[in-house]
Structures are given as structure tokens and as C-alpha cells.
Amino acid sequence: MLCATSRLLAARAASALPAHPRGRGPAPRSRRRELHFPGHPELPPGDFLAGRFARPSVLAGRRAILRRGRMPPAAGGGLAGSELRPRRSRCGSRAARAAGRDGATEAATARSPKRPAPPSSRRFEAAGRWALLALVTLTSFATRFHRLDQPPHICWDETHFGKMGSYYINRTFFFDVHPPLGKMLIGLAGYLSGYDGSFLFQKPGDNYEHHSYMGMRGFCAFLGSMLIPLAYLTVLELSRSLPAALLTAALLTFDTGCLTLSQYILLDPILMFFIMAAMLSMVKYNACASRPFSAPWWFWLSLTGINLAGALGVKFVGLFIILQVGWNTLSDLWHLFGDLSLSMVTLGKHLTARILCLIVLPLALYIATYAVHFMVLNKSGPGDGFFSSAFQARLSGNNLHNASIPEHLAYGSVITVKNLRMAIGYLHSHRHFYPEGIGARQQQVTTYLHKDYNNLWIIKKHNSNSDPLDPSLPVEFVRHGDIIRLEHKETSRNLHSHYHEAPLTRKHYQVTGYGINGSGDSNDFWRIEVINRKFGNRIKVLRSRIRLIHLVTGCVLGSSGKVLPKWGWEQLEVTCTPYLKETLSSIWNVEDHINPKLPNISLEVLQPSFPEIMLESHMVMIRGNNGLKPKDNEFTSKPWHWPINFQGLRFSGVNDTDFRVYLLGNPVVWWLNLLSIALYVLSASVFAVAVQRGACLPAEVEGLSQVLLRGGGQLLFGWMMHYFPFFLMGRVLYFHHYFPAMLFSSMLTGLLWDTLLQLCAWSLASYPLARCVHALGILSLLLGTAYSFYLFHPLAYGMVGPLAQDPRSPMAGLRWLESWDF
């Protein structure tokens, strides 16, 4: 009713007024308030610096946009808002309302033109913004580099990633479940800072002594320090509000969890750096949507692709930021497709640019990291056994490198038998027996991933005890379909199976070592078969894919891949499966082959190509990731524990005499983030329903709602993408996996509270102190966060003395949850 009455009065007034000089309708007699969108790049930043709403009388750029009938985009939102077509609401079309305001403000401007800000004022505002960014950056670096040398011993996973940095310096091949970029950068930082790669990194608590470790810690601390300015700039671009960006920076600067992760030789600060850099690049590229194919547009688009390659090159969870950028890109292209003013050629250029910068470029860089990885690590090391025989043949120092071995398998040969399933290893036995109650109490047979003398077996005929290596006897080759015995070289017991159940896998039979000096019974007989070969064919070393069929039970020798308990030395279970289907776990090949009666051939012809190496390494990494098990005395956690800060991780020390470091988020920051997520979902839902229903929102509220829905929506989506997939993972999980999601929740908190406080200030505009509401709210949040950091900073910088359970401990009053074990 009110809107209809207003339109009727406006129409009557228009009929009584002279025409507008340009023929666009009647010139209004009074100034009307212009629609204002906080966050639009065309608005003066000084209004946000003061924490107030801008009310400019006229903006030439805004008028041009409104004449085209388009909504102005929120900063960082790309084309998500700029391509919306005007639609009818209960207050008429937005284009009509905008045009009416345009005419009113133009007439008002003719009577009272607004003077542009003097150049000195603009320079002062720009200097203020740069000074604030410098302050944020300096504070971040100061907190991360403070006491960086403490403790001077290995903390938590430094034992892994420091050791891997040493492997790069020594060019020794190793296996890890993560892609190589992060470890390569750690090794490079150590090399450039004078570390020689000689420290063993055996276990947490070992002192570094005279070894140079500060270069590697300093590199991780540098990237961890950069997280704060990156988050600051991202929120500033999404909201165009300095208070929102400053609050985000404070939340991350004063979080003890982010601080702890940034001070040690870990992959987490490197991963989070690339994630945040990709997020900022994407937001900046979105902001350049009005200038496609310009130099800044190409720069930020390409930089996004580079950072995506970096994130995935450190850990596979970098895939989450790739999915977020991919969704943003698809949305961007969808809106471009709906713009009928663009030709198909232009749309093709947009699509091609994104394919080149966001797919081809990251993929090329990702592959390049592996090329460098394989080129640098060219010496045999502890990771050889995880890979195929052909892969090992390229490693200097491996017994297969430049080796010459007999081509065909013969009786009397000493061999190793390797399973073709990734990361299973070699057929292995040792002098230990299966414990009482686990099948027959006979010698254990397992698979083992590393080279070892206990991997050696002698291949013999099933019905003869003569020595095949006797020079007077002719060489007799093993052929497809032969019945053989495998005698363990170190213990002289035969590979054996029977109807007893396997230790871990139900309905599979136990495999043991049985007999004395090679003599046993008929359960030691196996038929050797070559996949896809005819009976009577010779068996080739490395090339032939073989199966061993137990003659009595008819089962097939294989490995379940399950890890045996400590009585089995945590090696992998070997079983005899009655299911005869061909699977990689039941297929083997002969790798080492020693027989002095046979001529040798070179193995250079067997070395794999680079694509084959890439594929194999990824298969091994994926399998290794799924098989990760917790370490001794280590607390794992569940994803629902993480946002509530339920339980931390011990980085260093256990007793009251130890130097203790405990990974735990600042509870004030984390619980504020959790509250903000719930509050955002509620407030964004209200605004989304109001906008969808075409409600008449005041200009200031409508502008803030766009910032909240578009900018906040991207941050909420980032939090969800980096958190919820962990509920689907079957591998072991730790508390530190949540920290990339925590970055997004902190940015969302900064944007949300700044927006809500601005809305409060607008609603109290009639009161004298309304302008102070926003400033006081932001200041209270900043001071509260800083004070909580003052209370909990010993968790990150180290504690010595009584544990928190002791009333004498200075941390006793800060143990707010029983699960906090510091």
C-alpha cells in the first residue's frame, strides 16, 4: 500500500514539473537518497575507514551501471551479481527505482555539486591503508618468529619432514604419502641455510646439537606468517571494510594453534599458504571481471592456477581449494553464457583462458614438481621396496640398477618374490613363530617392504633333494605349470600352507614356514603358473607375472595387505586364499635372481617411462594414505571434535620437567568462529529469503546484505569444502587437519561481525552515540582476542613446571575442558 501510494504521488508530481533537460523524465524538486552498496570498488574507501555508511550525492559510474539495468557486483563476487536481470518485486522493478533515484540525484547535484576529495586526502587514506597492512604483517612475523629456536630438539612430525628434507639434500630416494613439493621446499631451505643433511631425525626429543635447523623452521615460519596478510587482503577485497579485515587478522594472529603449526618443520604452513594465496588470487580475479583480458585479469587468473598447483603439490587435500575455484569458475562462465551481449567468440575466449590458466598451467607445474623430484632423488634409499622392480632399476645403488641377472628362472636359483600390488612388498619369513592360538605354531611368513636377507628363497623341485647348482648337473629351467618347493634361505624351512585359518582374514588359510633343512611334507608343494602363458613356457625374471597354487588345498598364495599385530612385527599378512580370481594381491614376480650357472642380461631395457613412474607413484601414495595408522602414545581425533576445540596434540614433552608444547586453538577464537558460523547461516537465510521475496530493504541494508550473501557465502563454502570431506575418509585423522577450514571460519567471523555491527549502527542512527556502536564493537572483539592470547600463549611458546592438573600450575585455571591434556 505504501509503495503504491508513493508511486501515485510521484506520478502526479512528475506531470506538474518541467521535462528533464535530457528528455529522461521530470526533474525532481528535492534531493533523494541514492542506493548505496558498501563494498563496491567505485565507492570511496574513506567511509569504511571511519566505520560509517557512505552517502554520496551522485556517482557517475553508478548512474551508468543503473542505466543498463544491472545490479552492481559485490567486491570479489565477479559476475555473480553484475549479470542479474531486473525483476519485479512488490515495490516495482529495481531498474525503475534506480532510474528514479538517478534522475533525482542528478537534479540535486545541479543545485549543489559535490567537490571531489583533494589529492592530499586521497594520498593520506592510501598511506593509512598501507600502514595498517604493514602493522598486521609485522605483528604476524613478530609472533611467529618469537622463540623460534625453542625447543632445540625434534618436535612431533619434524622427525618425518626434517628427515625427508635431509633425503633431498643427500639425493636419497624415499617414500611418503604426500606429493613432493612441500618436502622439496623444506630441503631447499635447509640447503640454502647451511644444513648438510647429516642429522638423523630419529625420534621426537632428540637434540639438534650443532646441526643447523633454523633455516627449515624459519622457512615454515615465514609462510605461516604470510597467512595473516593474505587473509586480511582477502576479507578486505570481499567486504571493502578495513575493520572486517583487521578483525580477521587479529583472530589468526592471536590463535595459538596457527602459531604452533607455523613454528616447526611441517607441511601445514606450506599447504595453508598456497590455499590462502589461491583464495586471494581468485577473489582478486573476480574483482577484475569488469575488465576481462586486461593485464591485472590475466595476472590474477594465472596466479590462481600457480597457487592451485602449489596446494595440490604439498598435500592431496589441496584438491579442496581446487574444487572451490572450479565451482567459482563454472558459476562465472554460467553467468557469462547468460549475457546475450557477448558473442560466441568472446565466450570461447573466456573458456579458453580459464582452461589454460586453471587446468593446463597447474597440471604442467604439478608434473614438473615430480620431474624435479625423480631427477633429484636418484639414489637407492628406504623407499625402494614400495615400488616395482622396474622402478627400482633406475635408482643408483639399488641392486637392480645397471644390473645384469639371468633372464630365465632355473632350479637352484636364489630369488626374491615381490607382490605386484602396490606397497605390499616381498615374500618374507623370520625365525619367530605364530603365537599360541593363532593357527599352527609354526614359523611366520609375511610380506616386508624393505630389502632384507630374510626375503631370499631357494627354488627347488618338489620331488628331489639333489643340489641343482652341482656343476656336473645340467641347468634345468622352471616352466609354467611346474610343481616346486620354496625353501627359506636363512632358516631352511619350506613355504607351507594347510587348512588352519589365517591370523586376520577369515576363510583364508594360514601360510607358514615348515620343515627342517628343507625336508617337509606334501603341504610344501606349489604349482607355479604364469599369467596368460602356455604350459611349458620358461619364466622370465621381472617380466613374468606368476601365481603360486597350493597343490593340496588348491588355494592361491597372496597378501591381504592387513598389518599384523606386534607379535608379527607389524608386517603384512600372507594368506592362501581359496578364491581363485586373479587379483594383484595374488600375483607376484621374481625380482632378484642369483644363479652362477646362467648368463646375465642387462636390465636397462626394463626401466619405465616418466608417465609410468608418475602413475605408479600416485598409486603407492594413495594406498599408503589409506593405510596410515596412529603412532604409539598418540591421540587421534574425529572430525566433530575439531570445531569445538575438544582435544589438542602434544608437540613436545610429557612430564613436568619437560619443555612442553601443546597444539590447541585459542578457545576464545575457535568458539567465536563456531558461533559465527551458526549466526551467519541464520542471518544469511533471513536476508536471502527477503531478497528472493522482493522485500523493500533500505539502501544501506540492501548493500550490506549483498556483502554478507556473496562474500560471506564464498567463505562459508570454503569452510565446508575443507571440513566435511573428512567425515568420508577412512584413514587415521588428526587435529591439525582442521586448520585450513579454520582459516575460512576466521575470515567469515571477521566479515560477519563487521556487517552485523554496521547494521546495528544503522538501526540506531537516530541516537547520538550510534556512530560509536560499530567502533566499540570491533574494538571489544580485538581486545578480547588479544587478552585471550595473553592467557594461552604458553601453549605455543612452551611451558615448564607442574602440569595443568596440578593446582600449583599457572595453567591450572585455563584447563576449561577435561580433554585438554597440557
N, C-alpha and C positions, 0 to 999 in steps of 0.2 A: 504494500500500500504506500509506504513512504517513498520507495523508489519510483513508483508510477506517478505520484504527486510531484516529485522533483522534476521528472521529465516533462510533465504538463506545464509547470511554471517556466521551465527553461524554454519550451517551445513558444509560449506567449511572449516571453521577454525577447526572444530572437526576432519575432515578427515586428517588434516595435523598434528594433535597433538597425542602424545602417549596416550595409554589407561590409564584410571584411575587405580590405584593400586588394587582397589576392583572390577574392572570389571563393573563399572557403567557408562562408557562413558568417553569422553575425559576430561582431566584436563584443565580448562581454564587458560589463561596466566595472566589475570588481575582480580582484586577484583571487584565483582558486588554487588550492594546494595541489602540487604536482605529485604524481605517483613516484615513489622513491624505492629503489631496490638496493639495500645495502649489499655490498659485495660485487657490484658491477664495476668493471675496470674503468669506466668513464667517470666514476664519482670521485670527488676529492678525498684523498686518504686522511686528511687532517681531521675530518669529522669523526672518524673512528678512533684516531689517536686520543681524542678528548672523551671518547666513550659516549658520544651523543648521536642523535639522529640528524642526518643532513637534510636540510630543507632548501635546496637551491631553487631559485625562481624559474630558471629556464636552463635547459641543456640542449644545445643544437643537435648533438649526436643522438640524444634520446628522441627528439622530435622526428629525426629521420627514420629511426627504427620504428616508431609508432605509426608513421605514415605507411610503412609497409605491412602493418597489421601483425607484427610479431612481438612476442614477449621477449624481453631482454634476458640473456642467459645468466645464470649464477656463475660466479667465478669458478673455474675448474670443472664446470659442467659440460663444456663442449657444446655440441649441437642438441643436447638433450632438451634444452628449453627454447633455443632460438628457432626451431622449426615447428613449434606448436602453432596450429592454426587457430584463429579466434573462434570461440564457440559461444552459444547463447547461455546465459545464466539468468537468474531471477532479477538481476539488475542490468539486463541488456548485455550486448557484446562488449568484450573488453576493448576491442579496437575502437568502438564508438565512444566509450568512456575516455579512452586515452586521447582520441581526437578532440573531444570536448575540452579536456584539460589543456591540450596543446594550444587550441585557439585562445583559451582564457589566459594562459600564461604568456602568450605572445603579445596580447594587448597590454597586459600588465607590465611586461618588460618595456614596451614602447614608452610607458609613462615613467618607469623607474628602472632603468637598466642597471644590472649588477656588474660591478667592476671586477675584473679578474684579479686573482691573488698576485701580489708583486713577486718578481723573481726571487727576491731575498727570502720571502716567506716560504716559497717552494723549496729553495735550497736548504732552508733550516729544517723543514719537515723531512726531506730526504736524508739529511745528516742525522736527524733523530732516529730514523728507521735503521740506518746503518749502525749507529751507535748501539741501539738495542740488540741488533743481531750480534754485534761484536761482544756485548756483555753476556748474552746467552752462550755464545761459543766459548768464551774464556771461562765461564763458570763450569761448563761441561768438562773442559780439559782439566781444570784445576781439581775437580772431584775425582776424575778417572786416573790422573797421574799421581795423586797423593798417595804416598806409601806404596808405590807400585812394586818396589823391591821386596816387600814383606808379604808372606813369609819367604825366606830364601831356600825353600825346598819345594818339591813337586806337590801340587795340589790337584786332587781329583783326576780329571781326564787329561791333564798335562802329560801324564805318563804315556798316553797314546799319541796325542797330536805333536808333542815335542819330539817323541821318538820318530814319528813319521817325517817331521822336518829334518831330522838327522839323516834319515834314509835318503832324502833328496840330495842333501849335501854330499853324501857318500855314494850316490847313484845306485843304491841297493833296492832291488825290487821288493815290494811288499804288497799285501792285500788289505783293503779297507772297504767297509760297506758304503762309504760316501764317495762321490766324484772327487777328482783330484785337486781342483783349483785352490781350495782353502789351504790344504797341506802344502801345496807348492808355494803359495804366498808366505806361509809361515817359514818354510825352509829358506826362501829367498831373503826374508827379513833377518833370519839368523845368520845367513852367509854374509850379508852386507854389513852386519853389526859385529863381525869378527868371530862368530861361533864356528868351531871347526867340525861339529858333528860327532864329537868323541864321547859325549855324555850318554849313558846307557838308558836313562829314563825307565828304570826297572819297576819302581813301585812308589805310590804316594808316600811322602815323608822323607824321601832321600834328599839330602842336601846337595845344592848345586855346586858348592865349594868354589873353585876358581873358574868354573865354566861361565861363559857369557850367555846369560838367559834374558837379559833386559831388552835386547833388540826384539825378540819374539813377543815378549809381553808388551813392550811399547807399541809394536805394530797393532796388536789386537786392541790395546787401549786407545790408540788413535782412531781406529774405525768405530770403536764403541763411543768415543766422544763425539764423533760426527753424527751420530743418530739424533742428538738433540737439535742441532741447527737444521737438519733435514726435516724433522717433524715440525719444527717451528715454521719453516718456509711452506710446507705442505698445508698446514692449517691456515696460514696467512693467505695463501692463494685460494683456498676453498671458501673462506669467510670474509676476507679483506678486513679482518679485525685484529689489531695488534694485541688487545687484551686476551682474545682467544688463543692466539699463537703463544703469548707469554705464559699463560696458564698451562698449556700443553708442555712447553719447555720445562717449566718448574716440576710438573708431575714426573717427567722422565729423569730430570737431573737429580731429584731427591728420592728416587726409588732405589732402595738398597739392592734389589735383585738385579736390575740392569747394571748397576755399578759393579757388583760382584762378577757378573759374567764378562764384563769388559776388561777386567784386570788380569786375566790369566790366558795361557796359551790354549785357546779353544776355537772351535769353528763358529760358535754362536755369534760373536760380534761381527765376524766377516759376513755371515749369512744375513743378519739383520741390516747391515749396512747396505747390501745390494737390494734387499727388499724395500727399504725406505728410499733409496735412490731411484728405484724403478717407480715407486709410488709418486714421488715428487716430479719425475720426468713426465709421467702420464698426466698429472694434473696440469703441469705447465703446457704440455702439448694440447690438452683440451682447451686451455685458455687462448691458444693461438688459432682456434677453429675459424674465427672470422677472417684470418689471413692465411688461407691454405697455400702451400707450396712456397711460402716465404722462407727466408733463411732461419729465423727462430723456429718455425714449424718443423722444418727438416731436422734442425739440431735436436730438439726435444724428442721428436719421434725416433731418431736414430739412437739417442742416449737411452731411451726406454728399452730398446732392443738389446743394447750392450749390457744394461743392468739386469735384464732378464737372463741373459746368458751367464752372468756372474752368479746370480742367485741359484740357478739350477746347477752350475758348476761346483758349488760348495756343498749343497745337500739336495737330495731329491725333493724335500719339502719346498724347495724353491718353485716347484710346479704350481703351488697355490697362488703365488703372485702372478704367474703366467696365466692362470685361469682368470684371475681378476682383470688383468689387462686385456685378455681376449674377450671377455664379456663387454668391457667398455668399448672395445673396437667394434664388435658386432653391433652394439647399440648405436654407435656413431654412424656406421655405414647404413644401418636401417633408416635413420633419420635423413641421411643424405639421399637415400633412394626415394624417400617421400617428397623431396624438394623438386617440384616439376620444373623449376627454373634452371636446373642443371642438366646438361646434355649427357648422353650416354658416354661420350668420350671423356668428359670430366669425371664421371663416376668411375670409369675404368682407370683413370689416373689415380684417383683416391685409393681404389682397391689395390692397384699395383704398388703404390707407395707403402701401404701397410704390409703387404706380403713381403716386400724387400726388407723393410726395417724391423718388422716384428716377427718374421719367420726365418727368412733366409739369413739375415745378419746374425741373430742369436744362434742359429744352428751351426753356422760356419765357425763362430767363435767357440762354441761348445766343443765341436770336433777338434778345433785347433788346440784346446787345452789337453785333450787326450793325445794328440800327436806329440806335443811337448812332453807330456807325462811318460809316454813309452820311449821317447828318444832319450830322456834324462835317465830313467831307471832301466839301464841296460845290463846290470849285474845281477847274478843269481842271489836270492835272498829268502827270507822266511815265507814269502807269499807264493813260491813256485808251486807248491803242492795243490793249491786251489784251482790251478789251471791245467789245461790239457797238455799232453806230451808235446804236441806240435808247437803250442805256445812257449813251452819251456825251452825248446830248441833254439830260440832266438836270444836267450839270456846268457851273457858271458859268465863263465864259471859253473854253469849247470852242466851236469854230466852228459846232457844231450846236445849241448852247444858245440857245433863243429865236430860232432862225434861221428865215429864210424862203428857200426854194430852189424852183426849178422842179420841178413834180411829175413830169413825164414826160421821159424821155431823148430828146434830139434830136441830130442830126448837127452837129458843130462844137462840142459841149459839152466843157468841161474837167472831168474827173471823177477820182475815186479809186475803186479797186475793192478791196473788202475780202473776205477769205475768211471763210466762216461757221464754220469750225472754230475752237474756242476757242484763243486765244493763237497764231494764225498770222500775222495782220496784213494789211498792204496789199501789193498788187502793186507792185513797186519795181524800178527799174533805176538804174544809175550808169555812169560813163564807163570803169570798169575792165573788162578783157576776161578771159575764161576763160584759165587758164594753158595752156601748151603741153602737149598730151597729154590734155586734158580736153575731148573733143568738138571742135567747131569753135571756132577762136579768134575769137569774136565777143563782143559786149557782154553782160555778166552781167545776168540777170533773177532776182530773188529776191523773198521777202516780208520786210517790215520792220514791227516792232511799233509804231513811233513815227511821229508826224506828220512829214512831210518833203516838200520841194518835189519830190524825186525820185519821189514817189508819184503825180504828176499825169500823166494821159494824155489825149490828144485823140481822140475817136471820129469816124471818117471812113468814107465809103463806100469800098468796095473798088475801084471802077472809075472814080473821079472825083477830080481834084485841085483842083477849084474850092473856094473858101473858103465854107463853109456859113454863116459869120457875115456875109457880104455883105448889107447892108440891102436890096439890090434883089432878093434871092432869098427865096422863101417858106421858112418853117420846115418842116423835114421830120423827123418823129419816127422814132426807131428802133423797129422792131417785132420781135416774136417770129419767128425764122426768117431774119432779115436776115443778109447776109454783110457783114462790117465789117473795118476795119483799126483798130488801136490804136497811135497814134503817141506815143512818149515825149516829153513837152513840153520837157524840159531838153536832150535830146540829139538830138531829131528822128529817132530810129530806131524802126522798127516792131517790134511784138511778133511773134516769128518762131519757128517750130519746123521740125524736119527729122528724118531717121532716125538721126542721131547719138545715142548713148546718153547718158542723163543723168549728171551728175557722181557721184552717190552711189547712186541707185536703179536697179538692174538692170532691163532690159526696159522702162524708161520712156525717152521721148525728151527730148532737150535742148531747152530754151527759151532764146532769146537775143534781143538787140536787133540789128536788121539794117537796112541801107539808109542812104541819105544824104538829108537834108532831106525825109524822108517817102516817098521813092521806093525800092521794093524789088522783090520778086518775088511769085510766087503762094503761097509759103510764109508770107506775111504775112496770109493771108485766114483769117478765123474766122467761123463761124456762131454767132450768139447765140440761145440758147434759154432760155425761161422755164419753170421747173418748174410742171407742172400748168396750163399755159395753151395756148390755141389759137393757131395761126399767124395773124399779122396783128394780135394784141393789142399795145397800147403797153406800154412797160416803165416801171414806176414806180420812182422813186428811193427807196432804203432798204427798200421793201416787196418788190419783185420779187426772187425767188431765181433767179439766172441761171447758165447753163453756157456755156463757150466751146469749141466743137468745131472742131478744126483741119481745114480743108477738104481738104488734100492727104492727110494721113496718117490722118485720122479719129479722132485721139486727143483727149482731153479735158484742158484746162488745169487744173492742180491744184498743191497743195503737199504734199510728203511729210512735212513737219514736221521733217526732219533738218537739223542745224546744219552749215553749210558750214565748211570749214577757214578759216584766217586769210586766205587769198587771196580768200575770199568774204566777209570782214569778219564772220564768224560769224553771218551772216544765214541765213534758212531757204531750203532748196532748192525751186525751182519746176520742175515737170516736166510733160510731156504724156503722160498715161497712156493706153495702148491699151485699158484695161479700162473699159467704158462704164457700169459700175454707178454709181448715184447715191450719192455719199458726201459728207459735209460738206467734206472736203478739196478737192473739185472743184466746190463750189457757192460763188458769190460774190454780193455785192450792191453796187450803186452807192451810195457814201456822199456825198462832196462832189460838187456839180453846179453849174457856173458856165456860164450862157448868158444874155447880156444881152437876147436877143430873146424870152425867155419870161417869163411872170408867175410870181411866187413864191407859195408857200403856207407857213403856219406849221407847225413840227414838234412843237408841244406835244402834239398828238394822238397822237404816236408814243411818248411816254415810257412805260416799262414800269412795272408794278405792283411792290410790295415783294416778293411771292413770286417773281416773275420775276427780280428783281435778286439775291435770295438764291441761287436755283438757278444763275444764270449765274456768280456769283462763286465758288461752290463748284466748278463745272466747270472754271473757269480755274485755281483753286488746285490742284486735283488734277492737271491736266495740267502745270502749272508744276512741281509736286513731282517728277513722273516725269521731267521734262526737265532737272533740275538737273545741272550739270557742275562739275567742280572748278575752282578759281581757279588762276591762274598760281603756280608755285612752292609749291603747297600739297599736303600729303601726305594722301591719302585712306587709308582702312583697311578691313579686313574684320572682320566680327563675331567671328571666332575670335581676333583679335588682342586684343580688349578685356579679357577677364577676366585675361589673363596680363600686362597692362600692357606690351604689346610695343613700342608706339611712341606718343609724345606728339604735341602740336601746338605750334607756335611762335605765341605770342600777341604777342610784341614782340621786335624785334631779331634780327640775324643775325650781325653781326661782333663782335669782342672789344671794340670801342669803344662798342657799343650797350648800352642798358639792356634786358636780355633777361628775358622771362617765358616759361616753358615749362609747358604743361599736361601734367602727368604725375601719376598717382596715387602716393601713398606706397606703395612696393613692399612694405613690411612689412605694411601694412593689406590691400593687394589680394591678396597671395599667401596671407595668413592667411584671407581670405574665400574664396579658391578652395579651399584645403584644407578649410575648414569645410563647404563645400557637399558635397564628396565624403564627408567624415566624417559629415555629417548623413544623407545618403542611406543609408549603411551602417548607422548606429545606429538610424535610424528604421525601416529594414527589419527589423532584428532584433526591435525592440520590437513592430512591427506583427504579425509572424509569431507572436510569443509570445502577444500578446493574442488574436489570432484563434484560436489553438490552445487557448485557455483555460488557459494555464500559470499556476501558483500563484506570483505575484510578491509579494514583501514589500510591505507597505503603502506605505513610502516610495518604493520603486522604481515601484510602480504609479502613484502620484501624479505622479512626475516624468515617467513615460512619457506620461501624458496631456498634460502641458505641452509635451513635445517633439513629440508627434504632431500636436496640434491647433494650438498657437501656432506652432510651427516650420513646420508644413505650410502655414499661410497665408502665411508669409514666403517659403518656397521657391516657392510658386505665384506670388507677386508677382514674384519674380526671373525666373522662367521667362516670365511674361507680358510683361515689359518687356525681354526679351533675345532670345528665339528668333524672334519675328516679323521681326527684321531680316534673318535669313537668307533670307527670302522676298521681300525688297524689291529692286527693280531699280534704284533711284535711287542716286546717289552717297552714301556713308556716311562719317561722321567719328567720331573717338574719343569726342567728347562725347556721342554718342547713347547711350552705355552708362551714364551716371551715374544715371538713375532706377533701373536694375536694381541698380547698386552700392549704393544706399541699402538695398534689401531684403536684399542679401547681407550687409551690415554688421549689420543688425538680427538676421539669422539667426545670425551669428557670436557676437554677444553672448549670445543666448539659449542657443545650443548649448554654449558653453564653461562657462557658469554651471551648466547642467544636468549636464554631464559631471563637473565638479569636485564638485558635490554628491553625485553617485553614488560618486566616489572617496572622499569623506569618509565616506559611509555604509558602504562596504565595509571601511574601516579603522577602524570605530568602536571596536574592541577595543584600539587603540593609544592611548597617552596624547596624542599630538600630532595625532590625527585631525581635531580641530576646526580646526586651523591649515591643513590642506591646501587647503580652499576659499578662505580669505582670502589665503594666499600665492600661489595660482594666479591669482586675479583681480588681485592687486597686481603680479605679474610681467608680466601682459599689459598693464596700464595703463602701467607704467614703460617697457616695451619700445616701446609705441606712441608715447609722449611723446618718447623718445630718438630714434626714427627721424624724427619730425617735426623735431627739432632739427637733424638731419643734412641733411634735404632741404628745409627751409623756404626757402632761396634760390630754388628753382624758382618759388615762388609770389610771394614778396616782391620778386624781381628780383635779377639778377646783372650785374656789370660786371667786365671783365677777361678773361683768357685763357679760351678755350673748354675744355670738359671733355676734349677730345682732347689738350690741352697738359698735360704733366706738372706744369707750374707752377701750374695751375689748382687752387683749393681744392676744386673738384668732381671732380677727376680720379679719385679713388678711389671715387667714388659712381656712376660710369658702369658699372653692373653688366651692362648689355646693350649690344651694339654698335648696336642700333637706336635707342637713346636719344641724340638729337641736340641736347644742350644744352651 
